[in-house]
Every structure is written in structure tokens, then in C-alpha cells.
Amino acid sequence: MGPAPRIVELFYDVLSPYSWLGFEVLCRYQHLWNIKLQLRPTLITGILKDSGNQPPAVVPRKGQYMFKEILLLKHFFQVPLNVPKNFFGESVKKGSVSAMRFLTAVSMEQPEMLEKASRELWMRVWSRDEDITEFQNILAAAEKAGMSTAQAQHFLEKISTEQVKNKLRETTDAACKYGAFGLPTTVAHVDDKTYMLFGSDRMECLAYLLGEKWMGPVPPTLNARL
């Protein structure tokens, strides 16, 4: 038997486009590297509040740069990112609490569906400029991810429970304790040490920490570990 897989936690919010990039890279590499990927739905507003950080919209030049950069990252990462028409207005105002509680409920009861459900919510807001706050829209994303209507409605009913609310708070607090100040935040547990990395552009450094081979954001082979 080879060495046990290292635990890699990804803290993310579907309101964050950079979280989507990091998510897709780690989902691609989870089958190539000797890791066990743990997806951790997190609330970005909680991270920002706890750390004192501010969203890009607060700094106009940063926001302008972000939307220009997204068009480049779309092709580099091969993720279908598009700039929403009024993201810093309507989308940020509405937030992602319901969506992240939904994903938290999924993670608690049916974690094998979490990857697909998360991706479909990102597809709505960051690819098709669609709503992710109304229940019928979360339901549509869940069904597109492969859930039955009954399954999706079950998780929607869980959104308002204290159990799910507390779990999302606990995950957000865990990210803060690791030192998170934004998302995505990746936490690698290697040789009894814990490393926190911020952003979707730290994956090469993550590969170095893991002693694994980095082959770019889109590795040439996804069929076997190298």
C-alpha cells in the first residue's frame, strides 16, 4: 500500500468567481494527486466581516480589473466564466446565504452530490447571469445537477433549520481560524502540518507542498495519477 492520501480542504462560496476556478482545478487534480478533497461550503460575507477585508467593489479600480481579468481567466482555466451585468449591485446585494445553506445541507446528507450541485449554482450566476437566491432557481440548479425534485426539495426544506445554519457558521468559523480573509481558501494537511493558501492562483504552490506534479490548470490527462 502507498502512503495515505493527504487531506485538502477547499473553503468556497458560489458568489466568488475565483472560488469556482480553484474548485475546478482541485476537482480535476483530486484523481491525479494522492489527496482526499473535502469541499467546504462557506459564507464569504462571514469571512470578510471576521477578517476586516472588503469586497472588490469597495475599490473601484480593483473591481474594474477583476472583470477584465475574468475574461482572461475564463480561457486559461477553461471554465465558462462570464461577467454578470450587475454583479456588484444586484448579485452582491442579494448574497448567497440560501445557496450556501442548501449546499451545506447537501454536504451533510449527500456529499457525493456536492460537487455537481456547487458547479450548477456557479453556472447560474457566473456563466448565465441567473438568480441563485430564489428557491425555484436553486431547485432548478439541483435538478440540473442530477437530483430528483424530491431530493432537491428535501434539502431546500433544510435551509431554515438550525442544524444547517449552525453547520455553515461552524465551517465559516473554521476557515477564519485557519486565517482566511477571502475565498477560495485551501487548507492542506501535510506531515502533521497545516498550510493555508489563498486564491485560485496558489495551486502550483499546493503541488509543491504535496510533493505532486503541477501540470497547469487543465492537466493533459485525467485518467490516471502520475
Order of alpha helices (4+ residues) and beta strands (2+ residues): beta-alpha-beta-alpha-alpha-alpha-alpha-alpha-alpha-alpha-beta-beta-alpha
